[in-house]
Amino acid sequence: MKKVTIQDIADELGVSRNTVSKAINNAEGLAEATRERILQKAIEMGYKQFSYIKAQTGAASEQENQRKGEIALLIGDIIDGSHFASLMLDKLKRELAQWGYTLMAHRVERDNFLCRTLPFTFEPEKTRAIVCIEMFDRAYDEMICALGLPVLFVDGPHKRDGVDLPADQLYMDNSTAITRFVNDMLVRGKRRIGFIGDYEHCQSFFERYTAFRCAMLMAGAPVDERFCIKVLNLEQLNNALVSLEEFPEVFICANDFVADDAIYALRKLGKSVPEDVLFCGFDDSPQSRIMTPSLTTVHIHTQIMAVAAMQLLLSRIEQPNLDYRTVHTETELIYRDSTRL
C-alpha cells in the first residue's frame, strides 16, 4: 500500500502542502475549522501519525457515547498556554472523549509529594488509567505505579542511574535535532559549544544533554567542562556566567525558558546574541518566536504526542499485560536569528 504523504492530503482537499503541515504540526495561523477538516482527512486517508485512529474508527463510533470512566491527569505544576503540554492535552482530551473516557485533572501539591498521598480529588474507583505530566519525583512516581492502574508518564525522572519505572513512557525525540545542531555548528567552525540546564531535572533534559555530549564525542570535538553549566535557578545561572573568564561560541539550552534567562543574564554582562554567543533552545514555545533575537529551537509536534498518548493508554487498558513501552515522537530543528545563519 502506498504511503500517504502530506502532499496527498493537500491534493485531496485542494489546499497547499504548507497548510496541511501547519494543521498536523499544530502551528499557529490556521482557522480551527480548517485544522479539524485537515486532521479528519488525514485520519480517513491513513496518514502515518493517525493510522491507529483509522483502524479503530468503527469501534469508536459505536462506543463514543458510552461513558467508560475517567482517566486521571496528575500534574505537579500549573501548565499554562506557553507549555508544550497544553496543546497536547487539548487534543488528547478530545480524542479520549470519542472513546467514552473523561480526562480529569488533579493537581499534586507539595504536601502530597512529601507525604506520598494522592490529591483529595482523585477517586481510584472511577479511574481507568493515569497520565502523569512532568512528574519528576521518583519515589512519588513509584507510589503511583503501585496503585495497580495503567500509568503513562509524559516525561519523567531522569534515568542517569539506569533505574526505570514500571509504566509506559512518552517523550519527544530529544536527541536527533540536538545532534544535527551540534554537527551544523561544527561544520560552521564553531568548536567551543556549551550546555546550560540541570540535566538531572528530568529525563528529557538528560537526553538533550547526553545528545550534546555524544555528538561532540563522535565528531572528535572536545567538551570544555567550564561551558557545561548545571543550574537550578536564575540566581545560580547568573553566578555561573559571571564566573566565566571566557565564553563559548555556542550555548545549547535545556529548553527555551532556560535560553531566555541565559540571554538576559549575558546582556547584563555586556554580551550580545548572536554577535558574541549563538543560542539554541528546545520546545519552540510561543516566547521563542517573539523574543529578540528570535530563538533557534526544536519544535515538538504536540498533535503527534497526543495521538501517541492515546494509543498507549487505550492499548494498555485493553491489554494490561503488555510489556512496558517507551515512545519518542518526532521533533524538528528550527533555525532563527539567535544563530545568525
N, C-alpha and C positions, 0 to 999 in steps of 0.2 A: 504494500500500500504506500502511495506517495506521501511523503512528509508534508504536512500543512505548514505553510510559511506565512509570515506577516503580509507579504505581497498578495498571497492567495485571498486572505481575508479582505484586504483593501480592494481587490478587484471585484470580489463578490458584492461588496457594499457600495462600490463606486466612490470611495474616499481615498485619500492619499495614504501612502505607507507610513508617513510620519504621524498621521492622526491615529492609525491603528497602534503604532508603537507607544504613543502617549497614553492611550487607553489601557493597554496591557501593563505598562510600567507605572501607572497611576501618576503620571506627570501633570503639572498644572496647565491651565489654559484650554480646558476642554469642558464643554457642557456635560452635565451629569447624564442627561438623556442619551447623548451621543456615546458616552463612555459605556453605559449599560447595553446599548444596542450592539456595540462592537464586541463587548465581552460575551454577550449571548451568542453572537455569531461564531466567536472563537470556540465556545463550548460545542455548538452544533457541528462545526467542521472538524472537531477533534484536535485542535491546536495542542501542542505538546504539554503546556502547563495546565490544561483543563481536561485532559483525556479521562481522568478519573471521574469527573463530574458527568461527562457524556456517557460513560459506561454505566453509571448508576441512575441516569435521568428517569428511567421508567419507575424504579423503586421509589425515588424521591417524590415523584408526582403522586403516587398512591398514598404516601405516608406523610406528606408535608403538613397536613392539618392535624396529625395525631401528635399530641404532646408526649414526648418520650422522657422528659426530665430535664434537669439543669446540668450545665457544665460550669463549674466554678472557675472563675478567673481570680487568681491570687496575685496581688501586686504589692510591692514594698514601698514604692514611691508613686506620687501622682504623675500620670502620663499626660502631658499637655499636647497641643497641636503640633509642636515642633519635634516631638519624639517620633522616631520611625514607627513605633508600635501602634500609634494612634490610628493611622490609616489601615494598618494590617488588621487591627481588631474590628474596625467598622466593617470591613469585608468579611471577616470570619464570622461575625455576629449574623450578618445577612445570610451567609451560606448555611450556617448551622440551623437557622430558623426554618429553612426549607426542608430540613430533615426532622423537624419537630423538637429541636433542642433549644433551650434558652441559655444564653451566656450571661451569667450573673457575676458581677464584680465584687470582690471583697478586699478591703484594704488591710494588710498585715501591719499592725502598729509595732512600735518599738517594744512595748511590754510583751506582745505576742512572741517576738523573737527571743527576748530574754527568758521568758518563762516556758517557751516551747508550747504555746497554746494556739488554738485556731481562732480566727475572728469570730466574734459572737454572732455575726450574721450568717456564718457558714452552717449549713444543715446537711450532714452526711447522708441522711436517709433519702434526701431528694436528689443527691448528686450522683451523676453517672460517670463523670470524669473531672479532672482538674487540669487547668492550664496555669503554669507559673511564668510570669513575665519578669525577667531580670531579678530573680530571687537568688541572691548570691551567698546566703548564709548556709554553708554545707550542712551543719547539724540540723537546722530547721528543715532543709530540703529532705534530709534522710527521714525525719519525722513524718513529713508529708507522704513520702514513698511507702511508709509502713502502714498507711491507712487502709491498704487493700483496694484502692481505687486506681483506675488507669490515670497516669500522670504524664503530662507533656511539659517539658521545660523549653521556653523560648529564651535562649542564652541561659547561662547558669554559672556556678562557681568554677574557678579555674581548675585545670587538671594537671598542674605542674608536677604533682606528686604521683600521677598515674592512677589516681583513685576516681572511679566513675560512679554515677548514680544509677540505681536500678529503675530506669524510666526511659521513655522516648525523649529525644532532644532535637531541637530545631535551631539552626544557626544560619546566618547569611554566610556566603563564602568570604572568609576573612583573609585569604591567602593570595589568590590569583592576582587581584588588582594591585596589592601591595608589592608582589614580586615583579609585576610588569613595571610599576612606577620606579622601583629601585633600579631595574635594568635600563629604563629610559634615562634616568638621571646619570647613570654610569656612562651610557653612550654619549651624553652631552658633556662628559668630562668632569662631572661632579663626583668626587671621591669621598668627601667628608660629609657623611649623612648621619643624622641622629634620630632618636625616637623620644617622644615625650608622652608619658602616661603610665599609670600604675598597672603593669601587666599582670598583677595578681588580683586586680579588682574583679575580673570576670574572665570566662573562657574566651570570649570574643577579643578582648584586649590582649590576652595571652597569645592567641593565634595570630593577631596582627603583628605583635612584637616578634614572635618566632619566625614569621614570614619575612620580616625585615632582615633579621639576622641570617636566616638561611640564604636569602637572595644575595646578601653581601658575601657570605662564605663561599657559595657556589661560583660567584664571579671572581673570587680571589681578591676581594677588596677588604681591607682591614676595618674593623669596627672600633672607633675611638670611644672607649667607655665613658669619657667625660661628657660625651654628647648623648648618652642614654640616660635620660632624666626620669626617674621613677618618683612621681609626686602624687599626693592625695588631694591637695587643695591649692588655691591660688597663692596663698602665702608661701607655701613650700616651693611653688614654681618660681615666684619672684626671687626667693633666696637662691635657688639653684642657678637661675640665669645671671644674677648679679655676680655670683662666684666664678663664672666662666671668664678665663683670661682671653679666650678667642671663641669664635662661634663657628658652627658647621656651615656648609654651603646650603644644606637642605635639612629641614626638620619634617619627619613624619609624625603625626599626632594620633593618639588612640581614637579620638573622634573629633567632630567639628567644634564642639564646645571647648575642648582642651586647646585646639588650634587657635580659637578666638582669644582665649585667655593668654596664650603664649605670645600672640601677635601684639596684644595690648601691652604686655609686660616688656616686650622688646622695644616698643615705641618709647616707653618711659626711659629706656636706656639709650635712646638716640639711634636705634636701628630701624631700618625701613624694610618693608616686604613689598615686592620681591627684590629690591635693589641689593640688600645686604644678605638676606636669607630667603630661600624658597620654602614654601609650606604646602603640605598635603594633609587633609583631614580624612574623616570617614563618616558616612551616614547620609550625605547630601541633604542636610537639614535646610529648611527654608532660610535660616540665617546665613548659611554658606553662600547663597546666591546674591544677597543684598549687602553683605559686609564689604568693606573697602580695604584691600582689593578683594574681589570675589575669589572664593576659595576652591582650589583644586581639591577634589574629594572623591569618594566612592559611593555610587548610588546603590541603594538597597531596593530591590523590587518587592514592595510590600504586598502587592496583589498575589504574587507568586508565593510569598511566605504564607499568606492566609490560606491559599489552596493546599499547600503542603501541610499546614497545621490541621486542616480539616481531614485530609487523607489519613494522617497519623492518628487522630482522635477516633474517627469512625472505625477504622480497621482495628484499633486496639479494643474498642468497646465490643466489636463483633467477635474478635479473636483474642481474648485476654492472654493466651499462652504464646503469642508470637515472641520471637527474640526481640530484644530491645534494639531500636534503630536510632541512628544519628544521621540527620539530613542537613546538608548545606545547600542553600539556594543561590542562584546566580547573582553576581554583583557586577557593576560596570564602573571603570575608572573614567572620571570626567575632569578634563583639564580646564582650568580657568586662570585668572590673572595672577594668582599668587605663585605661579611657577613660570610665568612670562615666557611662553613658547616662542 
